[in-house]
């Protein structure tokens, strides 16, 4: 694995077992809706993915770490921070990691981390 990548234990177990994993972008949390609806929606989407037999992996960059799978607390952190969180596309990833920043990923950045 990449030294800057943190894979949530639930996601890692699913990957090891060959179970389906669904990558979810996180920009909708910070930039798509107001708090608390944004976090509620993200958690609801994760629940829907689980209900259909897959494991959700919401993707973001937190404190300079690439995250494949977030905790509830991390989702809520992105939701509360809203627009103060960077909106991260592939071109922004290196700078945000170098600065140890936090950002919500667009589909492009989500695909790279996934």
N, C-alpha and C positions, 0 to 999 in steps of 0.2 A: 504494500500500500504506500501511498504518497505520505511523506512525513508531515504535511500540513493538513491532511484529511482526517476528520473524525467521523467514523461510521457509528451511528447509534446502535447499541447492542441488539435491539429487536431487528434492525435492518441487517446487521451482520449475520445474525442467526438465520434469517430468511434466505439470504444469499448463499450461505453455507449449505442449507438444506435444499436448495434449488427451488424455493418457493417464489411466486411472483412478487415483485416489488414495483411500486408506482412512484416515480419521482414527481414531486409537486413544487412548482415555483412559489416563491414567497413574496414577490412584489405585491400581489393582491392583498397581503396582510398589511403591509406598511403604507402602500400608496393607493389601494383600491377602495377601501371602506373606512369609516370612522371606528374608533374604539367604542364599545367592546364588540361591536358586530363583526369586525374583521377577524378577531381571534375566535369568536364563536363559529364563524363560517369555516375558517381553516380547520378547526377541530372537528366540525361536522363533516367536512370533506374527508378527513382522515378516517373518521368512523365509517363513512360510506365505503371507502376503499376496503377497510377491514371486513365489513359486512359482505363484501363480494369475494372474500378469500385471498386478498393480497395484503401486503404490508406497505403502509405509506412511508415515504421518505421525503418529508418537506426539506427543501434545500435552502441554505443561507450561508453567509459568512458572518461569524461572530468572533469578535476580538481577534481578527486576523486568521481564524481557523475555518477551513472549508468544512461545512457540516452536511452530512447525508443522513437526514433524520434529526428532527428537533424534539426536545422535551416540551411539555405543556408550558413550562415557565419561559422557555426561549420563544415560543410562539407568542405568548403574552407580552414579552419584552418587545418584540418587533411591532406588535399591535399598539402598545401604549406609546412607543416612540414615534410612530406614524411617519410623516414626511421628513423628520429629522434623521431618519435612517437613509443611508445611501441607496439609490436604485442602481443595482449592479448588473451590467451586461459584461460580455466576455472581455471587452477592451478595458474595463475598470478593475478586473479581478486582481491583477498584479499589484497595482498601487494600493488597493484596499488591504490586501494581505500584508504588504510591506509596512503600512501604517498601523497595522493591528486594529483595523476598523471593523465596524459592523455594517452589513448591508443585506438587503433583500434582493434576491436574484430574479432576473428576467428569465424567460424561457431559454435564451441562448446560454446564459451562465449556468442555469440549472442543468442543461444537457452536458456541459463540460464537467461539472462536478459529479453528476450521476455516472 
